[in-house]
Amino acid sequence: MFRSIGLRNLFLVPFCVWAGIFIFVPVVFIIYYGLTDTAGNFTWDNISMILRREYYSSLRLSVLLALVTTIVCLLLAYPLCLILVERAKSSGAIIILLFVLPLWMNTLLSTMAWQTIFEHDGILNQVLRIFSLPDLTLINTPTAVVIGMIYNYLPYMVLPLYVTLSKIDKSIFEAAKDLGASAWQTFWKVTLPLSLPGAISGITMVFIPALTTFAISALLGGSKLLLIGNVIEQEFTVEYDWHLGSALSSVLMIFIIVYMVLTFAFEQSHQEED
């Protein structure tokens, strides 16, 4: 028994080494640079910069667009997954494969495709002109960024939600109908509580990358729309201000940690109720 436990711990060593080098050490350096000035002295000035109007506006816009993206992905994923669960396994698997296909494509390439569609003389406006309809100005707008994020992150919502819904015993839904529950009551009282773990996983997998994205917003938002990810990227690559960039990254990490703690607390309370 002790040998098996020792062997099991031995297998953890490569992961611990990898996590220490590529996760723990970079985080320590980010915190160090964020809390020091160019002379290496401790300071809160870098962290307090988030209260400046331009940085605070970028953070607020990032949170707003991430929330919108997550909500839309959730609203799209639920009916889709419910339909897939009711279908035969063969056809459902094919549709799931179609949603997974974007994950096999480079995010930059798929986002550049949307950029081509949304441009002033892009595919969308060319089609509208054929029908004598006015042009739409979508490029370099929050709408374009949200559409790009929904396209890229929707599979991350569909997959965990589909897996959770597919494991629910269908006799539970039949019992709810036999007891006189409507379709909405069945969803609200049965489907939603039982599928909540998958929904929470999907929300986490969508919200965090949507909050920290900078490539999608750079291509579809341009210089007119700067999210906090774009600001941090510019501080490192354009301004070469590692201290301010690290401080803004630390603030973003705090947001993510708070979100993860709230999510964990919600899951624990839900499990206790069950």
N, C-alpha and C positions, 0 to 999 in steps of 0.2 A: 504493500500500500504506500509506504513512504517513498519507495523507489519510483512508483508511478507519479506521485505528487512532485517529486524532485524532477522527473523527466518532463512533466507538464510545465513546470516553472522554467525549465531550460529552454523550452520552445518559445517562451515569452521574451527571452533575452533579445533576439533580433528586432522584435517590434519595439521593445523599450529603448533600444539603442537608436533605432530609426526615429521614433517619436521624440527622443531627447534632442537629437541633432537637428531635425527638420521642423519641429513644432515648439518645443520648450525653449531652446536657445534663441530662435528668432523672436519669440514673444518677449523674452527677457531683454533683448537688445532694443526692441520697439519701446518697451516701457522705460528703459534707461534713457534712450534718446529723447523720448517725450517729456521726461522730467528733468532734463538738464539743458544748459545752454551750450554755446560753442566752446566755452572755456571749461565745460565739465561740471559747472556748479549747479546745485539743485535749484529748480525754479518751477513755479506754477504758471508762468506766463504763457507757455506753449499750450497748455490745456485750456487756459482761459480764453484763448483765441477763438474757440468754438462759439463764444458768445458774440463775436463780431457779426455784423449783419450778413455779410456775404457767405460766411461759413455756416452760420445758423440757418440761413435760407436754403443752402444746399442740403443740409442734413434734414431739414423739415420736408423738403421736396422729395428727397430719397425715401423717407419713411412713408410719405403719402403715396407715391407711385408703387412702392413695394406692397403696401396694403391693398391698393386697387388691383394690382396684378394678382395677389394671392386670393382675393375675394372672387375675381372673375374666373380664375383657374378652378376654384372650388365649385362655383356655380356651373361651370361647364363640365367638370369631371363627374359630378354626382349623377346627373341623368345619363351621361354616356356609360358610366360603369354599371348602373342599374340595367340599362338595355343590354350590355354585354353579358351580364350575369344571367339574364333570362334567355339569351340566345344559346344555340348549340356551342359546344366547346370549340369545334373546328372553325366556325365563322367568327366567334369571339376572339380566338387566338390570332386570326388574320388581321382583324381590326386593331387589336393591341399592337401587333407588329407594325402597322402603319403609323401608330403614334410613337413607337420606339425608334423608327427610322431617323427622325431628326437628331436623335442622340448620337447616331453614327456619323453625322456630318459635322464638320468644324463649325463652331458657333459663329466665327467671323464670316464664313462663307454664306451661311444662311441669313445672317443679319445684313450682309451686303446685298443679298437678293431682295430683301425688303427695302433697302435703300434705293435700289433700282426701280422698284414698284412705286415708291412714294415720291420720287423726284418730280420736279415741276413738269418735265417732259417725259416722265416715266410711263410705265405700262398702264397704271390706273387712269391717269389723265388722258392718255391716248384713247383708251376705251370710252371714257366719258365724252370725248370730243366727237367720236363716231356717232353718238346718239344726241349730239348738240346739247350736252349738259355742261354746266360750269365746272371749271377745274377745282380740285380740292387741294388745299395747302396742308399737307400732313408732315412733310419732312421738316426736321428741326422743331418738332412740337412734342409736348408730353404724351399726346395720343400715339404718335409713332413709336415712342420709347416703350409705352405700355404694351402695344401690339407686338413689338419685337420680343419683349420679355415673356408675354403670354405664350407666344409661339415656341420659344426656347425652353420654358419651364413647365408648360402644361403636362408633358409626360411624367415629370416628377410628382405631380399630383395624381395622375391617373393610375400609375402603377401600384403604389401602396393602398390606394382606395379600392382598386379592383381586387387585389389579393384579399383584403379584409372582407369585402362583400361576398366574394366567392366562397368563403369559408363558413358563412352563416347558413344554418340549416333552413331550407326553403319551407319546411313544415311550420316554422314559426310564423312566416308570412301568411300561410294558409290558415293557421289558427286565428290570426288577427282578423282575417276576412270573415271567418266563420262566426266570430264574436260580434260582427257588425261594424268593424272599423272601416272607415273610408280609406281611399288611397293616401290622402294627406295625413290622416291619423296614423296609418300604418307606418308611413315614413317618419313622422315626428316622434312617435312613441316606441317604435321597434327598430326601424332601419338606422336612424341617426344615432341612437345610443350604442347600438352594437357595432357600428362602423366608425365610431369616434376615434379609436386608436389609429386607424388608417388615415382618417382625415387629419389628425394632429400631425402625423408623420409627413403627410403631403404638404401641409401648411408650413412646417419647418423647412422642408426641402425646397420650397418655393420662396418663402419670405427672405431667408438669409441670403441666398445668391442675388435675389432682386434688390435687396438693400445695399449690397456691396458691389454691384455691377458697375463697370466703367466702359467696357468695350461696346456694349449695345447702345448706351446713351451717347457715346462719342460718335458712333456712326449714324444713328438716327436722330440724335438731338443736336449734334454739331456744337459749335462754340456758344450757341445761344442758350443751351440747356446744360448746366453743370450740376451733376449730382455729387454727393460727398465722395464717391469713388473716383470721379474724375478730378476733383480737387486734390485728393491725396496723391493720385498718380502724377499730377502736374507738379506737386511740391517735391516729389522725388526725382522726376525725370526732366523737368524744365527749370524749376527754381533751385533745385539741388539743396533744398532746406530739409534735411533729414529730421531735424528736431521737431519742426512744425508738422511735417508729414507723419511722423511717429506719434505725435500727440493727438492728431485727428484720428489716426488709426486706433489709438487706445480708447478714445471716446466711442468709436464705432464698435469696438470689442465690448465695451461696457453695455451698450445697447443690446448686443447679441446675447451676452451673458444674462442680463435681466430678462430678456425674452425666453431664454432656455429655462431659467429658474421658474418663471411663471407657468411655462408649458408643463414642466415636471410637476409643479404643485397642482395644476389642474388635473393631470393624469392621475395623481395619487388620490385626490378627492373623488374622482370619478370611480376609481377602483374600490375605494372604501364604500361608496354608495351601492356598488354592485354586490 
